[in-house]
Amino acid sequence: MKSHDKIATRLAQLLNKFNSGEKLSVEELVEEFGVTKRTIQRDINERMSFLPIKKENGLYFLEEYYLGKLNFTDMQNFAALSGVRELFPSLQENFLKNILDTTVNQAYMVKGHNYEELSDKTEEFMHLEIAIVTNLLVEFEYKEKHRVVKPYKMINSKGIWYLAGVEGDTLKTFSLTKIKKLTPTTTEFKVDESVIDTIKDDDNIWYSPKKIEVVLKVEKEVAGYFSRRDILPNQIIVKNLADGGLLVSTKVAFDEEILKLVRYWIPHVEIVSPDYLQDKLEDGLREYLK
C-alpha cells in the first residue's frame, strides 16, 4: 500500500472513532496503527486541527455537539483529501471544513490516488465549488472556444481533475487545467437529477448518450486482476472460462477509451466483440511495427 493510502486509511479510522464518541489515548493508537507517537500527535494536532477535539486526562475526544455529525461520505472525502496534500491546490483549514460540510462536499468526487499539481488553480476551484452548490452557470474558454456550462461536479479521476457539466443539452467533461478565463455568473439553472445519477453511477468520466458495449476475453494469467477489482469502466464478469480465463464486458464512450486499455494488457486480453474494434487494434499495431 502506498504511503498516502496508509495515511488516508488511518485518518478515516481515527475520524470514525472520534465521530462515534470514543476517548482515545496516543499510546493505544500507536499500538493499534503501528506508527510513532509523533505521527499520531500530528494526525490529531495538525491534520485534524480544524475539528473541535478536546484533551482531558490524557485522552482525546470530539466535542459532544459535533458527535455523529459526519457521515461515511464525509469521512471518505476527508481521509482522501488530508491524506495527500497534492490532491487539492490548497488544503487550508477553511477548505477542509468545507469538505466536511454536507452541502459543500456535493461539489466533489474523488476517484483514484495519483495526483495532479494544481496549486495555481485554487481560485477556479473555489468559484466552481460555489457555482455547483448554488446552481449557477459558469463561463470559460476551453480549447479556444467560449463555453457556457451548468456545473455539476468536480471529479478527480486517476489524478486528473475534471469538471462534469452540461453544455447545451450535453453532459461533458472538461479538464481543469485547460479551462481558461473562468467567470462565475449570477444566472441560476435547474438541476437535472438524472444528470447527477449519471455522474454517480458511471464508472467512467467520459459521458455519452450512446455507449459502446465491448466484450473481452481475459486469459488466466491476468484474470485475477480483473476478478479482484474493476479494471475496466462499468465492468461486468460475464463468464468464468474453463481454462481459468474470463469473459468480461464493459461500456465505453469512444473506441480509443477501450483500445488503450487493451494495449496495456496485450497479449493477455482480446476483444471478442464488436469485431471492428479488434481489427482496429490489430491495424494500429501493424502500423506501429512498421
C-alpha positions as CSV (number, residue, x, y, z in Angstrom):
1,M,0.0,0.0,0.0
2,K,1.3,3.4,-0.9
3,S,2.1,5.8,1.9
4,H,-0.7,8.3,1.1
5,D,-3.2,5.4,1.0
6,K,-2.0,4.3,4.5
7,I,-2.4,7.8,5.8
8,A,-5.9,8.1,4.3
9,T,-6.9,4.7,5.8
10,R,-5.6,5.6,9.3
11,L,-7.3,9.1,9.2
12,A,-10.6,7.5,8.2
13,Q,-10.5,5.1,11.1
14,L,-9.4,7.8,13.5
15,L,-12.2,10.1,12.3
16,N,-14.7,7.2,12.7
17,K,-13.6,6.7,16.3
18,F,-13.9,10.4,17.2
19,N,-17.3,10.6,15.4
20,S,-18.5,7.6,17.5
21,G,-17.7,9.3,20.8
22,E,-14.6,7.3,21.7
23,K,-12.0,8.7,24.0
24,L,-8.5,7.9,22.6
25,S,-5.1,7.8,24.1
26,V,-2.0,8.3,22.0
27,E,-0.4,5.2,23.4
28,E,-3.3,2.9,22.4
29,L,-3.4,4.5,18.9
30,V,0.4,4.0,18.5
31,E,0.0,0.3,19.2
32,E,-3.1,-0.1,17.0
33,F,-1.8,1.6,13.9
34,G,1.9,0.6,14.3
35,V,3.2,4.1,13.9
36,T,5.1,6.5,16.2
37,K,3.7,8.7,18.9
38,R,4.8,11.7,16.8
39,T,2.7,10.5,13.9
40,I,-0.4,10.2,16.0
41,Q,0.1,13.6,17.5
42,R,0.5,15.0,14.1
43,D,-2.7,13.4,12.9
44,I,-4.7,14.9,15.8
45,N,-3.0,18.2,16.2
46,E,-2.3,19.1,12.6
47,R,-4.4,17.0,10.2
48,M,-7.5,17.2,12.3
49,S,-6.8,20.7,13.8
50,F,-10.0,22.1,12.4
51,L,-12.2,19.7,14.4
52,P,-13.3,20.5,17.9
53,I,-11.1,17.9,19.6
54,K,-10.6,18.2,23.4
55,K,-8.0,16.6,25.7
56,E,-8.7,15.6,29.3
57,N,-6.7,13.3,31.5
58,G,-4.5,12.3,28.5
59,L,-7.5,11.3,26.4
60,Y,-8.6,13.0,23.1
61,F,-12.3,13.2,22.2
62,L,-14.7,15.1,20.0
63,E,-16.8,17.8,21.5
64,E,-20.3,16.5,22.2
65,Y,-22.1,18.9,19.9
66,Y,-20.1,17.5,16.9
67,L,-20.7,13.8,17.6
68,G,-22.4,11.9,14.8
69,K,-22.3,14.9,12.5
70,L,-20.1,13.2,10.0
71,N,-21.4,10.6,7.6
72,F,-19.5,7.9,5.7
73,T,-19.0,10.1,2.6
74,D,-17.7,13.0,4.8
75,M,-15.1,10.6,6.3
76,Q,-14.1,9.2,2.9
77,N,-13.6,12.7,1.5
78,F,-11.7,13.9,4.5
79,A,-9.3,10.9,4.5
80,A,-8.6,11.2,0.8
81,L,-8.1,14.9,0.9
82,S,-6.0,15.2,4.0
83,G,-4.0,12.1,3.3
84,V,-2.3,13.6,0.3
85,R,-1.6,17.3,0.2
86,E,-1.0,17.3,-3.6
87,L,-4.6,16.2,-4.3
88,F,-6.0,19.7,-3.9
89,P,-4.5,23.0,-4.9
90,S,-5.0,24.2,-1.3
91,L,-5.6,22.2,1.9
92,Q,-6.2,25.2,4.1
93,E,-8.2,24.8,7.3
94,N,-11.3,26.5,5.9
95,F,-11.1,24.3,2.8
96,L,-11.2,21.1,4.9
97,K,-14.0,22.5,7.0
98,N,-16.0,23.0,3.7
99,I,-15.3,19.4,2.7
100,L,-16.9,18.1,5.9
101,D,-19.9,20.3,5.2
102,T,-22.5,18.1,3.5
103,T,-23.7,21.0,1.4
104,V,-20.3,21.8,0.0
105,N,-18.9,18.3,-0.4
106,Q,-21.6,17.6,-3.0
107,A,-19.3,19.5,-5.4
108,Y,-16.5,16.9,-5.2
109,M,-16.0,13.3,-6.1
110,V,-12.7,11.5,-5.7
111,K,-11.6,8.6,-7.9
112,G,-8.1,7.2,-7.7
113,H,-5.0,8.1,-5.8
114,N,-2.5,9.7,-8.2
115,Y,-2.5,13.4,-8.1
116,E,-2.1,16.4,-10.4
117,E,-0.4,19.5,-9.2
118,L,-2.9,22.4,-9.4
119,S,-1.5,24.9,-7.0
120,D,-2.3,27.8,-9.4
121,K,-6.0,26.8,-9.7
122,T,-7.2,27.5,-6.2
123,E,-9.4,30.4,-7.3
124,E,-11.0,28.4,-10.0
125,F,-11.8,25.6,-7.5
126,M,-13.5,28.0,-5.2
127,H,-15.5,29.6,-8.0
128,L,-16.6,26.2,-9.3
129,E,-17.5,25.0,-5.8
130,I,-19.8,28.0,-5.2
131,A,-21.3,27.6,-8.6
132,I,-22.1,23.9,-8.1
133,V,-23.5,24.4,-4.7
134,T,-25.7,27.4,-5.7
135,N,-26.6,26.1,-9.2
136,L,-25.1,29.0,-11.1
137,L,-23.9,28.9,-14.7
138,V,-20.2,29.4,-15.4
139,E,-18.5,30.8,-18.5
140,F,-15.0,29.9,-19.6
141,E,-12.7,29.3,-22.6
142,Y,-12.0,25.7,-23.5
143,K,-10.0,24.6,-26.5
144,E,-10.2,28.1,-27.9
145,K,-14.0,28.2,-27.7
146,H,-16.3,30.2,-25.4
147,R,-18.4,27.9,-23.2
148,V,-21.5,28.4,-21.1
149,V,-21.8,25.4,-18.7
150,K,-24.1,24.1,-16.0
151,P,-21.5,22.8,-13.5
152,Y,-22.5,19.6,-11.6
153,K,-19.4,18.0,-10.1
154,M,-15.6,18.3,-9.9
155,I,-14.1,14.8,-10.3
156,N,-10.6,13.6,-9.6
157,S,-10.0,10.5,-11.8
158,K,-6.6,8.9,-11.8
159,G,-5.0,12.0,-10.5
160,I,-6.5,14.4,-13.0
161,W,-9.2,17.0,-12.1
162,Y,-12.2,17.4,-14.3
163,L,-15.4,19.5,-14.3
164,A,-18.5,17.5,-15.2
165,G,-21.1,19.9,-16.6
166,V,-23.9,20.3,-19.2
167,E,-23.2,22.5,-22.2
168,G,-26.3,23.0,-24.2
169,D,-28.1,19.7,-23.7
170,T,-25.0,17.5,-23.5
171,L,-23.2,16.3,-20.4
172,K,-19.5,16.8,-21.0
173,T,-16.2,16.6,-19.1
174,F,-13.7,19.4,-19.0
175,S,-10.1,19.1,-17.8
176,L,-9.5,21.8,-15.1
177,T,-6.0,22.6,-16.4
178,K,-7.4,23.5,-19.8
179,I,-10.2,25.8,-18.5
180,K,-9.2,29.5,-19.1
181,K,-10.8,32.8,-18.1
182,L,-13.4,31.2,-15.8
183,T,-16.1,33.6,-15.0
184,P,-18.9,32.9,-12.4
185,T,-22.4,34.3,-13.3
186,T,-25.5,35.1,-11.4
187,T,-27.7,33.1,-13.7
188,E,-29.3,30.1,-11.9
189,F,-30.0,26.7,-13.6
190,K,-32.4,24.0,-12.7
191,V,-30.6,20.8,-11.5
192,D,-31.4,17.7,-13.5
193,E,-31.3,14.7,-11.1
194,S,-30.8,12.3,-14.0
195,V,-27.5,14.1,-14.8
196,I,-26.4,13.6,-11.1
197,D,-27.3,10.0,-11.3
198,T,-25.3,9.5,-14.5
199,I,-22.2,11.1,-13.0
200,K,-22.5,9.0,-9.8
201,D,-23.4,5.7,-11.4
202,D,-21.0,5.7,-14.4
203,D,-17.5,4.5,-13.6
204,N,-16.2,6.5,-16.5
205,I,-15.7,10.2,-16.7
206,W,-16.4,10.4,-20.4
207,Y,-20.2,10.6,-20.9
208,S,-22.1,9.7,-24.0
209,P,-25.8,9.0,-24.6
210,K,-24.8,6.0,-26.7
211,K,-22.3,3.7,-25.0
212,I,-20.3,1.1,-26.9
213,E,-20.7,-2.4,-25.3
214,V,-17.5,-4.4,-25.6
215,V,-16.8,-8.0,-24.7
216,L,-13.2,-9.1,-24.0
217,K,-11.6,-12.4,-23.4
218,V,-9.1,-12.3,-20.5
219,E,-6.5,-15.0,-20.2
220,K,-6.0,-16.8,-16.9
221,E,-2.5,-15.2,-16.4
222,V,-4.2,-11.9,-15.6
223,A,-7.7,-13.0,-14.7
224,G,-7.1,-12.4,-11.0
225,Y,-6.6,-8.7,-11.5
226,F,-10.0,-8.4,-13.2
227,S,-11.6,-10.5,-10.5
228,R,-10.3,-8.5,-7.6
229,R,-11.3,-5.1,-8.8
230,D,-12.8,-3.3,-11.8
231,I,-10.0,-2.7,-14.3
232,L,-12.5,-1.5,-16.9
233,P,-15.2,1.1,-16.7
234,N,-18.6,-0.4,-15.9
235,Q,-17.0,-3.8,-15.8
236,I,-19.1,-7.0,-15.6
237,I,-17.7,-10.5,-15.5
238,V,-19.9,-12.4,-18.0
239,K,-18.4,-15.8,-17.6
240,N,-15.7,-17.8,-15.9
241,L,-14.0,-19.9,-18.6
242,A,-12.9,-23.5,-18.1
243,D,-9.3,-22.6,-18.7
244,G,-9.3,-20.1,-15.8
245,G,-9.8,-17.1,-18.0
246,L,-12.8,-14.7,-18.1
247,L,-15.3,-13.1,-20.4
248,V,-15.7,-9.5,-19.4
249,S,-18.0,-6.8,-20.7
250,T,-17.6,-3.1,-20.5
251,K,-19.3,0.0,-21.8
252,V,-17.3,2.9,-23.1
253,A,-17.9,6.3,-24.8
254,F,-15.5,6.0,-27.7
255,D,-13.2,3.5,-29.3
256,E,-9.8,4.8,-28.1
257,E,-11.0,4.5,-24.5
258,I,-11.1,0.7,-24.6
259,L,-8.2,0.3,-27.2
260,K,-5.7,2.0,-24.9
261,L,-6.7,-0.3,-22.0
262,V,-6.4,-3.4,-24.2
263,R,-3.0,-2.3,-25.4
264,Y,-1.8,-2.2,-21.8
265,W,-2.8,-5.8,-21.2
266,I,-1.5,-7.3,-24.5
267,P,-1.0,-10.2,-25.1
268,H,-3.4,-11.4,-22.4
269,V,-6.6,-9.6,-23.4
270,E,-8.5,-9.9,-26.7
271,I,-11.6,-8.0,-28.0
272,V,-14.3,-10.6,-28.8
273,S,-16.9,-8.0,-29.9
274,P,-17.5,-5.8,-31.7
275,D,-15.3,-7.2,-34.4
276,Y,-14.3,-3.9,-35.8
277,L,-12.5,-2.9,-32.6
278,Q,-10.2,-5.9,-32.6
279,D,-9.5,-5.2,-36.3
280,K,-8.8,-1.6,-35.4
281,L,-6.5,-2.7,-32.6
282,E,-4.5,-5.0,-34.9
283,D,-4.3,-2.4,-37.7
284,G,-2.9,0.1,-35.3
285,L,-0.3,-2.4,-34.0
286,R,0.8,-3.2,-37.5
287,E,1.2,0.4,-38.3
288,Y,3.3,0.9,-35.2
289,L,5.6,-2.1,-36.0
290,K,6.4,-0.5,-39.4
